[in-house]
Amino acid sequence: QVHLVESGGGLVQAGGSLRLSCAASVSIFSIDAMAWYRQAPGKQRELVARIIRGDSTNYADSVKGRFTISRDNAKNTVYLQMNSLKPEDTAVYYCNANFIWSANGYWGQGTQVTVSS
């Protein structure tokens, strides 16, 4: 059973920074991809950033240049460094993982990020 646990959310003023962590209960060495999604109230869940096998990354246009996704295989953890935060970044942020050995996708429980103006 794969468990993903997000942490690092909170309340921050506009222009501030947060770093989210997603700790997996299994090795992330063999990921197909891990990603951060977010869902704001009344809106659909959207992809924020993804890191793919081989460490390629891609980002939503709205966060390019401000957010950075990275991973630490030794800690089985993926991070999302968020800088220059804006009120429109306010959402619940979810970690998602897909592994090369499973057809299932896995989700964490989410962590709230609130950016005040």
C-alpha positions as CSV (number, residue, x, y, z in Angstrom):
1,Q,0.0,0.0,0.0
2,V,1.3,3.4,-1.0
3,H,0.8,6.3,1.3
4,L,1.6,9.9,0.4
5,V,1.8,12.5,3.2
6,E,1.9,16.2,2.4
7,S,3.2,18.8,4.8
8,G,4.4,22.4,4.8
9,G,1.2,24.3,4.0
10,G,0.0,27.3,6.0
11,L,-0.8,30.9,6.0
12,V,1.6,33.4,4.3
13,Q,1.5,36.9,3.1
14,A,1.6,37.7,-0.6
15,G,5.2,37.7,-1.8
16,G,6.2,35.1,0.8
17,S,7.4,31.6,0.4
18,L,6.5,28.1,1.4
19,R,8.0,24.7,0.8
20,L,5.6,21.7,0.6
21,S,6.8,18.2,1.1
22,C,5.3,14.9,0.0
23,A,6.7,11.9,1.8
24,A,6.0,8.5,0.2
25,S,5.9,5.2,2.1
26,V,7.7,3.5,-0.7
27,S,10.8,4.2,-2.7
28,I,10.3,7.0,-5.3
29,F,13.3,5.9,-7.3
30,S,11.0,4.0,-9.7
31,I,8.4,6.7,-10.2
32,D,6.9,7.3,-13.6
33,A,5.9,10.8,-12.4
34,M,5.1,12.7,-9.3
35,A,3.2,15.9,-9.3
36,W,1.6,18.6,-7.3
37,Y,-2.0,19.6,-8.0
38,R,-4.1,22.2,-6.4
39,Q,-7.8,22.8,-5.9
40,A,-9.3,26.2,-5.0
41,P,-12.8,26.5,-3.7
42,G,-15.3,26.2,-6.5
43,K,-12.7,25.3,-9.0
44,Q,-11.4,22.1,-10.6
45,R,-8.2,20.4,-9.5
46,E,-5.4,21.6,-11.7
47,L,-1.8,20.4,-12.3
48,V,0.8,22.7,-10.8
49,A,4.1,21.0,-11.4
50,R,5.3,17.5,-12.4
51,I,8.6,15.7,-12.2
52,I,9.0,12.8,-14.6
53,R,11.3,9.8,-14.6
54,G,14.7,11.2,-15.6
55,D,14.0,14.4,-13.7
56,S,12.3,16.3,-16.4
57,T,9.9,18.9,-15.0
58,N,7.0,20.9,-16.3
59,Y,4.9,23.6,-14.7
60,A,1.6,25.3,-15.1
61,D,2.0,28.7,-16.8
62,S,0.7,30.4,-13.8
63,V,3.5,29.2,-11.6
64,K,6.5,29.2,-14.0
65,G,9.4,31.1,-12.6
66,R,8.0,31.0,-9.1
67,F,7.6,27.4,-8.1
68,T,10.2,24.6,-8.3
69,I,9.5,20.9,-8.0
70,S,12.3,18.6,-6.9
71,R,12.9,15.2,-5.3
72,D,15.1,13.5,-2.8
73,N,15.3,9.8,-3.5
74,A,17.1,9.1,-0.3
75,K,14.2,10.5,1.7
76,N,11.4,9.3,-0.7
77,T,10.2,12.9,-0.7
78,V,9.1,15.3,-3.4
79,Y,9.2,19.0,-2.7
80,L,7.4,22.1,-4.1
81,Q,9.2,25.3,-3.4
82,M,6.8,28.2,-3.8
83,N,8.2,31.7,-4.0
84,S,6.5,35.1,-4.7
85,L,3.2,33.7,-3.6
86,K,0.0,35.4,-4.7
87,P,-3.5,35.3,-3.3
88,E,-4.6,33.3,-6.3
89,D,-2.2,30.5,-5.2
90,T,-4.6,29.8,-2.3
91,A,-5.8,26.3,-2.6
92,V,-5.5,22.8,-1.2
93,Y,-2.4,21.3,-2.6
94,Y,-2.3,17.5,-3.4
95,C,0.6,15.2,-4.1
96,N,0.1,12.6,-6.8
97,A,2.4,9.7,-7.7
98,N,2.5,7.1,-10.5
99,F,5.0,4.3,-10.4
100,I,6.3,2.2,-13.2
101,W,5.3,-1.0,-11.4
102,S,1.6,0.0,-10.9
103,A,-1.3,1.0,-13.0
104,N,-2.7,2.9,-10.1
105,G,-2.2,6.6,-9.3
106,Y,-1.9,7.6,-5.7
107,W,-3.0,10.8,-3.9
108,G,-2.1,12.4,-0.6
109,Q,-4.7,13.9,1.7
110,G,-3.8,17.5,0.8
111,T,-2.4,20.5,2.6
112,Q,-3.9,23.9,2.7
113,V,-2.0,26.9,1.4
114,T,-3.5,30.3,2.1
115,V,-2.0,33.5,0.8
116,S,-3.2,36.8,2.2
117,S,-3.1,40.0,0.3
